[in-house]
Amino acid sequence: MFSNYLIGLREGLEASLVVCILIAYLVRTGRRDALKPIWTGIGIAVAIALGFGCVLEFGSQELTFEAQEALGGTLSILAVTLVTWMVFWMRRTARHLKSELHGKLDQALALGTGALVATAFLAVGREGLETALFVWASVHAASDGTPRPLIGVALGLATAVLLGWLFYRGALRINLSKFFTWTGAMLVVVAAGVLAYGLHDLQEADWVPGLHDLAFDISGTIPPDSWYGTLLKGVFNFQPDPTVLQVTVWLLYLVPTLVLFFAPVGFASGKGKVTVADEQGSRPSEASQA
């Protein structure tokens, strides 16, 4: 549940910050008339993300076991690829996010209502589709037949919306650079587990060999149905009897990715701040990005 809460929080906060920046800029520049198209674009993006998640969940139930495993493994690998790109992208470009969005919004204001809807849709839609795919892959890997994974996602998204609103109102200031760095690192750990489970799915589908070549089996020490086995599976997608390929891929992904992720990116102290104005545009609040 915690890993899914983290996904909802991390991905949801990115989307919330995007929405805050767009709306605060329009309010501060006296363009409240453009808020309706922005909310329309955001609503369409959320609806498409939810629809995409439903298609993944209910569409896969009609497939054969082998097809389900092949689809699950393939989408898990795709989800890990997207989330890895996302955490590196956010770490590299976070300090430029506000100026980039402002530039796109200025262009959209000049083009009209349709461009505003498209700008908001594209800004939020990408986050929504990535979240839907990664949540589906993570729930597919960690689900034990209970609704707890989805509850974790919902709680994470709710927390992200609350934090976004508090940023907008100027009531909350945290070091977003540290927040995105450490939550990004934890997401990399979660992604490593999803990747290993995705490979296991492909082995179950007989797309990849080595299903019966176990690296170790500690099911007797850590029973999968024990509370601590369930906790490890829910947080890290831990499997007490992984195959050699799963362990190899897990290590080859996790170690180099974390090394690269924590490598210096050249952020200077005091730079890269996001400013979110309040509804009157008179009391800006700053959340440090660096």
C-alpha positions, 0 to 999 in steps of 0.5 A: 500500500505504501508504494502505491501511496508514494506513486499517487503522491509523487505523480499527483503532486507534479500534476498539482504543481502544473495546475497551480502554476497555470491558474496562478499565472492567469489570476495574477495577469488578470486573465480569469476569463481563461480559467474555464478552458484551462479547467476543461483541458484538465478535466479531459486529461483526468477523464482520459487517464481514468479511462485508460486505467479502466481499459488496462484493468478490465480489458486484460481480464478477457484475455487468456492466462498467457496473454494476460501475463505477456501484456502485464510483463510488457506494460510493466517494462513500459511503465518502468521506462516511463517512470524512470524518464519522468524522475530524471526529467523532473530532477533536471528541469524542475527549476525551469518548469514555471517559465516553460509553462508560462511561455506555453500559456502566453502562446495559447492565450494569443491563439484562443480558447482551443489552444488553452484547452490543449495546453492544459490537457497536454500539461496534465495529460502526460502525467495522468497517462504515466500515472495510470500505467505505472499504478496499473503495473504496480497494483498488478505486481503487488495486489493480493486480491484486496483493494488496499493498493488502490486505496493507497493510490487514492490517498496519495492523490488526495494528499497531492491535491491538498498539498497543491492547494496549500501551495497555491494559497501560500500556506505551505513551503517545503524544499521541493528539490529534496522532496522530488529527489527522495521520492524519486529515489524511492520510486526507482526502488519501486520501479525495480520491483515492478521490472523484476515482476514484469520479467516474471510475467514474461517468463510465465507467458513463456516469452522469456526462458528461465522460469524454474531457475531460482536464484534462491528460495526463502519462502520458509523464512519469509512466508508470502502470506505472513504480515512481514512478507505481505509488507515487503511485497507491498512496499518493494514488490519483494518475492521470496523465490525469484528467478536468476533473471529477476535478480539480475535485472533488478540489480542491473536496473537499480544500482546504475539508476540510483548512481546516476540519479544521485549524481550532481546536476549542477543546481546552484544554491538559491536558484530554481524557485517556484512562485505561486501567487494567491487568488488576488495575486498580491501575496506570492509564496515561494517553494524552494526548488533547490 
